[in-house]
């Protein structure tokens, strides 16, 4: 076990109400002496003990179950004391106060998990998964966080890192033997290995995007011409009359948000003002806000009145947007078009009727598919923005390295591959991650 700190820390980890169970945790070299002072008897590692806990004056504080875990076989890798007492906050605070009197200090947010990382009990991605597991808002998100905590994401990162190491070895060989007749950089082995690295990194980034979407949800913006049925679509998907629906064009003047869950996917739907040229001040502001939302969207639901021809104008409006576009041809009950699905160069097209509900199941299924949840193995681990940024950076450096190899620039290629390797390693903390620790662990709850 690495010795990173000698302080003994204590915190109320959980409290489930006055009639429930509350837990006080202590970690550090004084954990066992504090436990024995409270319980008034010796503690044996990994043995549950029921005891009357007493303060320094000998007054009974509470009766509790006392557990002692000897380091390094504990969550933090240090000696850990766990007091399972009654959930009354006043009682728990009295226990915490006595722990302070016996030599412990209050733990910082996330300090228990930070010590687990520093003592090599968890890597950085696993440590972040603890917070993800606590904050998961769906069963699917909780399972994904649990898989990250079990090391699934870390193992995938380590596998990509291993491939990058192999590629770096070949590049270094080109530097060590510059006079060899064999052109190492042009050899099929290095080209194949670099392509394998690129494919593996791209697949990992794709799955990490799915994992982040599972934790954070997907941001979808509904756009279209006035009276195309945007608000009706929002109401139909939400299952309630959240937006005002009338036959008057321009009814929606502001941005309206609704969050719903589809098979474990948290989806934030944003209804916007109809896109058109207008001189009316309030409507023009609504249209400006709609265009602003389009720029931030993960997914754009382009609603078209299928009984009219307005797709061309909307297609021009969406040129250059970064979000995925799903074309929804509403009012197909009026146009007589079959409620089916078609793919084209500009994206996927679905026909539906928000008014009658026909085609809506296909829309929901398509939303889940676009989130990546319909793919085999999808949602296998949780991920965060930091992870995606690291993978994107690694991919950028790898592509530069591949290009430099084709130009026989061995030294520059080696540096780009080193940077790619470093970016992937920063996810798990197997590279230098000290600068990340304060930002990551400050978001944790007390006692974790």
N, C-alpha and C positions, 0 to 999 in steps of 0.2 A: 504494500500500500504506500502510495506517495504521501509524504508529509508536507501538506500545503498550508495547514493552519493548526493551531493548538487551542484556540478558544473553544469553550463548550457553549453551544447555542441551544435555546429552547423556544418553542412556539406552540400555540394552540393550532393544531392542524385542521381539525374538523369539529363542528358542534352541531348536533341534530336536535336542538330544542331541549327544554327543561326536562322532558320525560324521556329523552333519547340518550345517546352515548356521545360523549365528547372525548377528544384525544389530545393529550399534551405529549409532544415529542422533544427529546433531548439528544443531542449528538455531540460527541467529543470526549476527551479523556476523563472528564468528571461525571460522565453519564452514570456509570455504575455506582460511585460513591453517593451521588445525589439520590439514586433510586433506593439504595440501602438505607440512607438517612430517612427518607420519606416512609419506607415500608417497615423500618425497624428490624430488619433481618437480612441475611445474605441473599444475594440473587444468583441464580444459575442460568447460564446462557440458554436461550430458547426453551425456557420452562415458564409457563403461565403461573402466576402467583396471585392469589386473592389476599389483599391486605388493607388494613385501616391506615390511610396515609395521615401523617401527623406533621404539624409545623414545628418550628424551632422551640416553641414553648411546650410542646407535647400535646397540644390540642388536636383532636381529630378533625381533619379537613374533609375527608370523604372516604368511602370504601371503593376500591378500584381493582381492576386486573392489571398487574404489573408484568411487563415483558422486557427482557434484556437481550440484546443482540450484540455479541462481541465482534469487533472489527477483525479482519476485513469482511466478515460474512454478514454484512448489513446493507441497508439501502445506500447509506453515505460512504460506506467503507470504513467508518469509524465505529467506536462503541456507541450504541444507540439504546436509549430508554424510551419505552412507550407506556404511558399511563392511560388506561381506558376507564374513564370515570363517568359520572353523571353529566348530562349535557347542559346543565345550568351554567350560563356564562359567568355568573358571579363565582361559582365554585371553581370553574376552570381558571379564572383569573387569580384566585387565591393560590391554586397549585402553581401557576406560572410565577407568581410573586415569590413563593417559597423556593422555587428552583433558582430564581435570581439571587436570593439570599444565600443559597448554598454554592454559588459561584458561576452560574450560567448567565448569559446575556441573551437579549431578544434576538432572534434570527432576522436577518434581512429577508425581503421577499425573494423567494427562489433559492435561498442559501443552502437548503438541504440538497436540492438537486444539483446546485453548483458544486457542492462538495463531492457528490456522487460522480460528477464529470471529472473533477480535479483528481480524484482518487481512482480513476480508470474503471469505475463501475458502469458508467454510461458514456457513449460518445456524444458529440454535440447534437447530432440529429435526434438521437434517442432522448436526450434531455429536453429538447424542444417538444418532442412527442408527448412528454408528461403533461405539459401545459395544454397541448392540443386535445389530449384525452379528457382533461378536466373540463374544457370549454366546448367539447363536441355537442352539437345540437340535434344530432340524429343518430340512429343506430348505425347507419353506414359510415358516418364520420367517426364514430367511436371505434368501430372495427378497424378503420384505416389507421387511426392514431395508435391503436394497440399493435398493429403490424409494424409501424415505424418504431414503436417502443421495443418490440421484439427484435429489431435490427434488420428488417427486410430492406428498407431504404438504404441503410448504411452498407449492407452487403452489395447492393447494386452499385453504389458509388465506389466501393472498394474494387469491384470487378472492372469497372471502367478505368480506375486508377492503375490497375495492374496491366491493362492493355496499353495505356499511355507509357508506363514504365518500359514495357517491351519495345515500343516504338522509339523511346528515347535512347535505349541501348544501341539500336541500329544507327541512329543519328550520331551518337557519340563515337561509334566505330568509324564512321566516315571522317570524323575529326582526328581520331587517333592514327589513322592510316591514310593520310592524304595522297601518298605516292603510289598506292595500290592501283593496278590496272582496272580492277573491278569497280564500277561506279556504284557505290553502296546506295546512293540516293535514288538511282533509277532502277534498282533491282526490284523484281516482282514482289519479293518478300516484304519489303518496306512499304511498297505501294498498297499491297493487299492489307497489311497490318494497319496502315493509316486509314484506309477505307473502313476497316472493321471498327476502329476507334470512332470514326465519324458516325457510323450507323448505330453503334451502341450508345453514344452520347445523345444522338438525336432521339432515340427510342426512350432513353431515360428522361430526357426533358419533356417529352410528350406525356409520359406517365406521371411525372411530377406536376405538370399542368393540371392533369385530371385530379391528382391528390389535393392540390390547392383549391380547385374548384369545389371539391367535395367538402372541404373545411369552410371555405369562405362563401360558397354559392356562386351563381352566375348572374351577371348584370345584363339584362335584356331590355332594349329600348324599342317600343312600338312606334313606327313612323308610317306616314302615308298622307295622302291628300285628305282634305276635309270630307267627312261623311263616308269614308272608306270602311268604317266599322272598327276603328282602333279601340274606342272605349267599350264597345260591345264585346270585343275579343278579350280585353282586360277583365270585364265582369264575368265572362264565360269561364275563363281559366281560373279566376279567383273564387268562383262559385258564389258571388255576392254582387250586389249593385254598388260597387265602389265608385264608379264614374257615371256622371250624368250623360244620358243618351237621348238625343233629340234628332229631328230631321233638319235642324238648322245648322248650316255650315259654320264652323268656327266656334262651336259650343265649348270645346276644351281650350282654355286660354293659358293654363299653367301646367307644370309638370306634376303628375300624380304617380305615387309609388305604391306598390303592393308587393308584399313578400309572401310566397307560398312554397310548399314543399311537394316535390314530385318524386316519389320513390327514393327518398333520401337526398335528393338534390334541392338545395335552397335556391330559389329563383326570385330575384328582384325584378319585377316588371315595372317599366316606366312608361306611362301613357303621356304622349306629347301632343302639342297643338298641330293641327293639320298644316302641311307644308304647301304654301302658295304665296303669290305676291299679294301684298295688302298694304294699304295706307293707314289702316286702323292701328292706333298706337299700342293698345293693350295686346291685340292679337299679334302684332309684329314682335313684341317682346317675348310672347310665348313661343313664336317660331324661332327666335334667336336662341332661346333656352333649349328648344328641341334639337337644334343643330349642335349645341354644346354637348348635350347628352349623347348624341350619335358618336361624337369623338371619343367618349369614354366607355362605350359599350363593348362587352365581350361578344354579344350577339345582337343583331339588328333584325327585328321582325318587320319586314316591309309588307304592309297591308295594302292590297290593291282591290278596288271594287271591280269584281269580275264581270259585272253587267255593263261596265264602261271600259274605256281604253285609257288608263292612266299610268301604265307600267313604265313607259318610256321616260316620262318626266321624272318619275321616282328613281329610275336607274341612273339618270344624269345627276340627280341630287346626291346619290350615294357613291359616286365615283371617287376613288381615292381614300375611302374609309378603311380602317384597319380591322374592324370587327367582322365576324362571319355574318353573311346575310342569308336569312331564310325568307323566301317569298311566300306569302299567304294570300291566296286568291279568295277573298271573302265574297259572300252573297252568291255562291255557286248555285244556291237553290233558285235564284232568279235567272242566272245565265244558262242553267241547264247543263253545265259542265259536270262530268263525273267527279266524285269526291276521291281523287286519286293523288298519286305522288309522281313527280317527274323531275329528272335532273337535267340541267343545262349548263352552259359555260358560265352563266352569271350566278349559279347556285342551285339549291333545291327549291322546287315549287310544290306547294300543297294547295288543294282546293277544299274549301270548307264553307260552312254557314255558321257564323257566331250566333245568329238568331235562333236557329233550330237545333244547334249542337252537332249537326252532322259534320264529320271530319275532325272534330276536336280530339278524339282519342289518338288519331294519327299525329296531330300537332304535338300532343303531350309526349308521345313516343319519340318524335323527332327531336324535341328539346332534350330528352334524356340521351338520345344517341349523339347529338352534337356536343353534349357535355362529356362524352366518352364513356358513359356508364354502361353502354350496351356492348362494349368490346370485351373480349375474353381477358380476364386478369385485371380489368380496370379497377381503379380505386384500391389498388393493393397496398398503398401506404399514403400517409398524410404528407403534405409538403407546404412550404411557405414561400413568400415572395423572395426572401433571401436566397433560398435554394434555387429558384428559377433564375435569378440574376447571376448566381454563380455558374450555373450550367450554361446559360447564354454566353457568359464571358469565356468559359472553357471552349465552347464551340467556336467562338470568334477567333481565339488564339490557335485552335487546331486547324481551322481553315487557312489561316495565315501560314502556319507551319507547312501545310500540304503544298501551298502555292510556292513557298520558298524552296521546298525540296525539288520541285520541278525546275527551279532556276539554279539548282546546285549551290544554294546558299546555306551550307550546313550549319554554320555558327548561329545564324539568325533563326533557322528552323529549330535548332535545339533549344533556343531561348523561348520561342513561342510554345513549344511542347512543354517546357518546364512551367510556363505560366498557366497553360491549360491544366496540367497536373495539379498545380497549386490551387487553382480555382475549384476543382472537384474536391480536393482534400479539405478545403475550408468548410465544406458542408458538414463533415463529420468531426472536424477539429483535429484531424490527423496532421494537418499543417499548422502553421502559426495562427491561432485563433484568439489570442489574448484580447485583441481590440474589440472582439465581438461579445465578450462575456457580459459586461455591464449592461449593454442594451438588451441582450436576450433574457437574462435572468431577472432583470428589474420588472418584467411583465408578469412574473409568477405571483401566485397567492402566498400568503404567509403559511409556513408549515410544510411547504413543498420545495 
